[in-house]
Amino acid sequence: MRSSFASSVLAIAAIFVCYSFTPSGAVFKVDGSKSKINWTGKNIAGGKHTGTINLSKGELRFADDRISGNFTADMSSITVTDLTGDRAARLENHLKNEDFFDVPKFPEATFSISKATGSGSNLSITGDLTIKGITKSITFPAVVHQSGNTLHATATGIKIDRTQFDIKYRSGNFFSGLGDRAISDEFQLDIELVAEK
């Protein structure tokens, strides 16, 4: 259930680190139509929901053998993909209300790269993820490839603890007696990014 971004979320972006082969001063802009953020949320009983979130903008910058970048996820774009019709609409609306991401108040989630380490196409990305106005540092592995003026990066299995971003709805760590209605504190992000110079 927690799509959050959601990186997110986005985060991922981190990604494109072929900086060892990229000229200093290069800027790659994310193509939102080709990039994907998928989320998975689970409950204690073993059930789960899946969905997507769109990136509204993002770019990677290379300078002096360092990489930086900022990415923005449009939280109003949260969708549910494992349900259809009214059931999907109800869950999407719930994810957008104050129990979860409070989208009217916090319409965006952002990720800013602070460090990228590794070699070849396998990198470790560290950066600041901001959801609901709360910023936490996260680190995750990413695989990146560069072909001409295009960067392609993937990051899978990124675990985000929603309670760190004040999303405590049905968390067993904050409410008792939930039983099978408890929702896991962690949700997962799987990201695929495409950026063009």
ZABA-216353 format. One record per residue: x, y, z of N, C-alpha, C, O in turn. Coordinates in steps of 0.2 Angstrom, whole numbers, padded with zeros to 4 digits, always signed. Atoms other than C-alpha are relative to their C-alpha. Layout:
// ZABA-216353
XYZXYZXYZXYZ/...
***
This chain:
// ZABA-216353
+0004-0006+0000+0000+0000+0000+0004+0006+0000+0002+0011-0003/-0003-0007+0000+0013+0013+0002+0004+0001-0006+0009-0002-0006/-0003-0001+0006+0018+0018-0014+0006+0005+0001+0009+0005-0004/-0004-0005+0000+0028+0031-0009+0005+0002-0004+0010+0000-0001/-0001+0000+0003+0035+0034-0017+0004-0002-0003+0004-0003-0009/+0000-0001+0002+0040+0033-0019+0003+0003-0001+0000+0008+0000/-0002+0000+0001+0055+0037-0021+0000+0002+0000-0002+0007-0003/+0000+0001+0000+0058+0038-0020+0001+0001-0001+0007+0000-0001/+0001+0003+0001+0057+0039-0023+0004+0000-0003+0010+0001-0001/-0001-0001+0004+0062+0040-0034+0006+0000+0000+0008-0001-0006/-0006+0000-0002+0077+0040-0030+0004-0004-0004+0009-0001-0007/-0003+0004+0005+0084+0028-0040+0004+0003-0005+0009+0001-0006/-0003-0004+0004+0088+0039-0051+0007+0000+0001+0011+0000-0004/-0006+0001-0002+0103+0037-0043+0004-0003-0006+0009+0000-0008/-0001+0004+0005+0106+0027-0055+0005+0001-0005+0010-0003-0005/-0003+0000+0006+0114+0032-0070+0007+0001+0000+0010+0005-0004/-0007-0001-0002+0131+0032-0064+0005-0002-0005+0010-0004-0002/-0006+0001+0005+0142+0029-0079+0004+0006+0000+0007+0008-0005/-0004-0006+0000+0151+0044-0073+0007-0001-0003+0010+0004-0005/-0007+0001+0002+0168+0036-0077+0000+0001-0007+0006+0001-0010/+0000-0001+0007+0163+0037-0095-0004+0006-0003-0004+0007-0009/+0004-0006+0001+0153+0053-0095+0004+0006+0000+0007+0007+0006/-0004-0007-0001+0161+0070-0099-0002+0004+0005-0008+0005+0006/+0001-0004-0006+0162+0082-0085-0005+0006-0003-0004+0008-0009/+0005-0005+0003+0147+0095-0087-0006-0003-0003-0010+0001-0005/+0006+0003+0004+0135+0082-0095-0006+0000+0005-0005-0001+0011/+0006+0001-0003+0117+0083-0090-0005-0004-0004-0006-0003-0010/+0004+0005+0003+0105+0069-0093-0007+0002+0003-0008+0002+0009/+0007-0001-0003+0086+0073-0091-0004-0006-0001-0004-0010-0006/+0004+0006+0000+0074+0059-0086-0006+0001-0005-0009+0006-0005/+0006+0001+0005+0061+0054-0099-0006-0003+0004-0006-0009+0005/+0006+0003-0004+0045+0052-0088-0004-0005-0004-0007-0009-0001/+0004+0004+0004+0036+0043-0102+0003-0007-0001+0000-0012-0002/-0003+0007+0000+0049+0029-0102+0003-0003+0006+0005-0008+0007/-0003+0002-0007+0054+0028-0084-0006-0002+0004-0012+0000+0003/+0005+0003-0004+0044+0018-0071+0002-0001+0007+0008-0002+0009/-0001+0002-0007+0042+0017-0053-0006-0004+0002-0012-0003+0002/+0005+0005-0003+0033+0002-0046+0000-0001+0007+0006-0001+0010/+0000+0001-0008+0027+0000-0028-0003-0007+0002-0008-0009-0002/+0004+0005-0003+0022-0015-0018-0001+0001+0008+0004+0002+0011/+0001+0000-0007+0014-0015-0001-0003-0006+0003-0007-0009-0001/+0003+0007-0002+0010-0030+0010-0003+0001+0007-0002+0006+0011/+0002+0000-0007+0000-0034+0025+0003-0006+0004+0006-0011+0001/-0003+0006-0004+0004-0046+0039-0002-0007-0001+0001-0012-0001/+0003+0006+0002-0007-0059+0033+0002-0003-0006+0001-0009-0008/-0003+0003+0006+0002-0061+0017-0002+0003-0006+0000+0002-0012/+0002-0003+0006-0008-0051+0005+0004+0006-0002+0008+0008+0002/-0004-0006+0002-0001-0037-0005-0004+0004-0006-0009+0001-0009/+0003-0004+0005-0006-0023-0017+0006+0003-0004+0012+0004-0001/-0005-0003+0005+0004-0016-0032-0002+0006-0003-0008+0007-0004/+0002-0006+0003+0004+0000-0041+0006+0004-0003+0012+0001-0003/-0005-0004+0003+0014+0014-0050+0000+0007+0002-0005+0009+0005/+0000-0007-0002+0019+0032-0047+0005+0003-0006+0009+0000-0008/-0003-0003+0006+0025+0044-0061+0006+0005+0002+0005+0008+0008/-0005-0005-0001+0041+0054-0061-0002+0006-0004-0004+0006-0010/+0002-0006+0004+0037+0072-0066+0006+0004-0003+0005+0007-0008/-0006-0003+0003+0055+0078-0068+0006-0003+0003+0005-0006+0009/-0006+0002-0003+0073+0074-0065+0006+0001-0004+0005+0001-0010/-0006-0001+0004+0090+0076-0070+0006-0003+0003+0007-0002+0010/-0006+0002-0002+0108+0069-0068+0005+0004-0002+0005+0006-0008/-0005-0004+0002+0123+0080-0068+0007-0003+0002+0008-0006+0007/-0006+0003-0001+0141+0075-0070+0005+0006+0000+0005+0010-0005/-0005-0006+0000+0155+0087-0065+0006-0003+0005+0005-0005+0011/-0006+0001-0004+0173+0084-0058+0000-0007+0003+0001-0008+0008/+0000+0007-0002+0171+0065-0058-0005-0001+0006-0005-0006+0010/+0005+0001-0005+0156+0067-0046-0007+0000-0004-0008+0003-0009/+0007+0000+0003+0137+0064-0050-0004+0003+0006-0004+0002+0012/+0005-0003-0004+0123+0074-0043-0007-0001-0004-0007-0002-0010/+0007+0001+0004+0104+0073-0047-0005+0001+0005-0005+0000+0011/+0006-0001-0004+0087+0077-0041-0006-0002-0004-0006-0002-0010/+0005+0003+0003+0071+0068-0045-0007+0002+0004-0007+0002+0010/+0006-0001-0003+0053+0072-0042-0006-0005-0002-0007-0006-0008/+0006+0005+0002+0038+0060-0041-0007+0004+0001-0007+0007+0006/+0007-0003+0000+0020+0066-0044-0004-0005+0004-0007-0010+0002/+0004+0005-0004+0011+0058-0029-0007+0000-0002-0011-0005+0000/+0007+0001+0003-0006+0062-0037-0001-0005-0005-0007-0007-0007/+0001+0004+0005-0002+0050-0050+0000-0008+0002+0000-0012-0002/+0000+0006-0003-0002+0035-0038-0006-0004-0003-0012-0002-0003/+0005+0005+0002-0011+0020-0046+0000-0007+0003+0006-0008+0006/+0000+0006-0003-0016+0003-0040-0001-0005-0006-0006-0004-0010/+0000+0004+0006-0013-0011-0053-0003-0007+0001-0004-0011-0003/+0003+0007-0001-0019-0027-0044-0007+0000+0001-0010-0005+0002/+0007+0000+0000-0037-0021-0043-0003+0004-0006+0001+0007-0009/+0003-0003+0005-0049-0014-0055-0007+0004+0003-0009+0002+0008/+0007-0004-0002-0065-0002-0055+0000+0003+0006+0005+0007+0008/+0001-0003-0006-0071+0004-0039+0005-0001+0006+0007+0003+0010/-0005+0002-0005-0060-0006-0028+0007+0003-0001+0010+0005+0004/-0007-0003+0001-0044+0001-0036-0001+0008+0001+0003+0011+0004/+0001-0007-0002-0052+0019-0035+0000+0001+0007+0003+0006+0009/+0000-0001-0007-0055+0017-0017+0007+0000+0003+0008+0004+0008/-0006+0001-0003-0038+0011-0013+0005+0006-0002+0008+0009+0002/-0004-0006+0002-0030+0025-0023-0002+0006+0004+0003+0010+0006/+0002-0006-0004-0040+0038-0014+0002-0001+0007+0004+0004+0010/-0003+0001-0006-0035+0030+0002+0007+0002+0001+0010+0005+0006/-0007-0001+0000-0017+0031-0002+0002+0007+0000+0007+0010+0002/-0001-0007+0000-0019+0049-0006-0002+0004+0006+0000+0010+0006/+0002-0004-0006-0027+0054+0010+0005+0000+0006+0010-0002+0005/-0005-0002-0006-0020+0059+0027+0002-0007+0003+0007-0006+0007/-0002+0007-0003-0019+0040+0032+0007-0002-0003+0011-0005+0001/-0006+0002+0003-0005+0038+0020+0004+0006-0003+0008+0009+0001/-0004-0005+0002+0003+0051+0009-0002+0007+0000+0001+0012-0002/+0003-0007+0000-0009+0066+0011+0002+0004-0006+0005+0010-0005/-0003-0003+0006-0006+0071-0007-0003+0007-0001+0001+0011-0003/+0002-0007+0001-0017+0087-0006+0005+0005+0003+0007+0011+0001/-0005-0004-0004-0004+0094+0007+0007-0001-0003+0011+0003-0003/-0006+0002+0002+0011+0085+0000+0000-0003-0007+0001-0009-0008/+0001+0003+0007+0009+0083-0019+0006-0003-0003+0006-0007-0008/-0006+0003+0003+0027+0078-0022+0004-0003+0005+0004-0002+0011/-0005+0004-0004+0040+0066-0016+0007+0001-0004+0007+0001-0010/-0007-0002+0003+0059+0070-0020+0005-0005+0002+0005-0007+0008/-0006+0003-0001+0075+0061-0021+0006+0004-0002+0006+0006-0008/-0006-0004+0002+0092+0070-0021+0006-0005+0001+0008-0007+0007/-0006+0004-0001+0108+0060-0024+0006+0004+0004+0007+0009+0002/-0005-0003-0003+0122+0063-0012+0007-0003-0001+0012+0000+0000/-0007+0004+0001+0135+0049-0016-0002-0006-0005-0007-0009-0004/+0001+0006+0004+0137+0036-0029+0007-0003+0000+0012+0000-0002/-0007+0003+0000+0151+0023-0027-0001-0007-0004-0007-0009-0005/+0000+0006+0003+0156+0007-0036+0004+0000-0007+0007+0005-0008/-0004+0000+0006+0163+0002-0053-0004-0004-0005-0009-0008-0004/+0004+0003+0006+0157-0003-0070-0007+0002+0000-0009+0008+0001/+0007-0002+0000+0138-0004-0071-0003-0001+0007-0009+0000+0007/+0003+0001-0006+0135-0009-0053+0002+0005+0005+0008+0006+0007/-0002-0005-0004+0134+0005-0041-0004+0000+0006-0009-0004+0007/+0004-0001-0007+0128+0010-0023-0001+0007+0000+0003+0011+0000/+0002-0007+0000+0118+0025-0023-0003+0002+0007-0007-0001+0011/+0002-0003-0006+0115+0036-0007-0003+0007-0001+0000+0011-0005/+0003-0007+0001+0104+0051-0006-0006+0001+0005-0007-0003+0009/+0005-0002-0005+0090+0060+0003-0007-0001-0003-0008+0002-0009/+0007+0001+0002+0072+0054+0001-0005+0004+0004-0005+0004+0010/+0005-0005-0003+0058+0067+0005-0007-0002-0001-0009-0002-0007/+0007+0002+0001+0040+0061+0008-0003+0003+0006-0001+0003+0012/+0004-0003-0005+0027+0071+0017+0004+0005+0004+0003+0007+0010/-0004-0006-0003+0040+0085+0020+0005-0003+0005+0009+0001+0008/-0005+0003-0004+0051+0072+0030+0006-0003-0004+0004-0006-0009/-0006+0003+0004+0069+0068+0024+0004-0005+0003+0006-0004+0009/-0004+0006-0003+0078+0052+0027+0005-0002-0005+0004-0002-0011/-0005+0002+0005+0094+0046+0019-0001-0008-0001-0002-0012+0004/+0001+0007+0002+0093+0029+0010+0006-0002-0005+0009+0003-0008/-0005+0003+0004+0106+0018+0001-0003-0006-0004-0006-0010+0000/+0003+0006+0004+0102+0005-0013+0005-0001-0006+0008+0003-0008/-0004+0002+0006+0111-0004-0027-0004+0002-0006-0010+0001-0006/+0003-0002+0007+0108+0001-0045+0005-0003-0005+0011-0003-0004/-0004+0002+0006+0113-0006-0062-0001+0005-0005-0007+0007-0007/+0000-0005+0005+0117+0007-0075+0004-0002-0007+0009-0004-0006/-0003+0001+0007+0121+0006-0094-0001+0007-0004-0006+0010-0003/+0000-0005+0005+0125+0020-0106+0001-0002-0007+0005-0006-0009/-0001+0002+0007+0122+0019-0124-0001+0007-0004-0006+0010-0005/+0001-0007+0003+0126+0035-0134-0002+0005+0005+0001+0006+0010/+0003-0005-0004+0116+0049-0127-0005-0002+0005-0009+0002+0008/+0005+0003-0004+0105+0038-0117+0003-0004+0006+0007-0008+0005/-0002+0003-0006+0107+0032-0099-0006-0005+0002-0012-0002+0002/+0006+0004-0002+0096+0017-0093+0003-0003+0007+0008-0006+0007/-0002+0002-0007+0096+0012-0074-0006-0004+0003-0011-0002+0002/+0005+0004-0003+0087-0001-0064+0002+0000+0007+0008-0001+0009/-0001+0001-0007+0085-0002-0045-0006-0004+0003-0011-0002+0002/+0005+0004-0002+0075-0016-0038+0000-0002+0008+0006-0002+0011/+0000+0002-0007+0069-0021-0020+0002+0005+0005+0005+0003+0010/-0002-0006-0005+0072-0004-0012-0006+0000+0005-0012+0001+0004/+0005+0001-0006+0064-0006+0005+0000+0007+0004+0005+0010+0005/+0001-0006-0004+0056+0010+0013-0004-0001+0006-0009-0004+0005/+0004+0000-0006+0050+0011+0031-0004+0006+0000-0002+0012+0001/+0005-0005+0001+0034+0021+0029+0000+0004+0007-0002+0010+0007/+0001-0004-0007+0034+0025+0048+0005+0005+0001+0003+0010+0005/-0005-0005+0000+0049+0035+0046-0002+0007-0003+0001+0012-0002/+0003-0006+0004+0039+0047+0035-0007+0002+0003-0011+0004-0001/+0007-0001-0004+0024+0048+0048-0006-0003-0004-0011+0000-0004/+0005+0004+0003+0014+0035+0039-0001-0006+0004+0002-0011+0003/+0001+0005-0005+0008+0024+0053-0007-0004+0000-0008-0008+0005/+0006+0004+0000-0009+0018+0048+0001-0007+0000+0004-0010-0004/+0000+0008-0001-0012+0000+0054+0007-0003+0001+0009-0008-0001/-0006+0002-0001+0006-0001+0059+0000-0004+0007-0002-0001+0012/+0000+0004-0006+0009-0015+0072+0004+0003+0006+0004+0001+0011/-0005-0003-0005+0023-0005+0080-0003+0006+0004+0000+0009+0008/+0003-0006-0003+0011+0009+0084-0007-0001+0003-0010+0003+0007/+0007+0002-0002-0006+0001+0086-0001-0007+0002+0002-0012-0001/+0001+0007-0002-0011-0015+0096-0007-0002-0002-0011+0001-0004/+0007+0003+0001-0025-0027+0093-0002+0000-0008-0007-0001-0009/+0002+0000+0007-0024-0026+0074+0000-0007-0004-0004-0008-0008/+0000+0006+0002-0021-0044+0071+0002-0001-0008+0007+0002-0010/-0001+0001+0007-0022-0049+0052-0001+0007-0004+0001+0007-0010/+0001-0006+0003-0027-0031+0048+0006+0005+0000+0006+0010-0003/-0006-0005-0001-0009-0024+0052+0003+0000-0007+0003-0005-0011/-0003-0001+0006+0000-0018+0037+0008+0001+0001+0010+0004+0006/-0007-0001-0001+0019-0020+0035+0003+0007+0000+0000+0011-0004/-0002-0007+0000+0029-0005+0039+0004+0001-0006+0005+0007-0008/-0004-0001+0006+0040-0008+0024-0004+0000-0006-0008-0005-0007/+0002+0001+0007+0035-0005+0006+0006+0000-0005+0011+0002-0003/-0005+0001+0004+0045-0009-0009+0000+0004-0006-0006+0005-0009/+0000-0003+0006+0050+0001-0024+0005-0003-0005+0010-0006-0003/-0004+0003+0006+0057-0006-0041+0000+0006-0005-0006+0008-0008/+0000-0006+0005+0063+0008-0053+0004-0002-0006+0009-0005-0006/-0004+0000+0007+0068+0009-0071+0000+0007-0002-0005+0010-0004/-0001-0006+0002+0075+0025-0077+0003+0001-0007+0008-0003-0008/-0003-0002+0006+0078+0032-0094+0002+0007+0000-0003+0011+0001/-0001-0007+0000+0087+0048-0096+0004+0002-0007+0008-0002-0009/-0003-0002+0007+0093+0058-0112+0004+0006+0001+0003+0011+0005/-0004-0006+0000+0107+0070-0114-0002+0005-0005+0001+0011-0006/
***
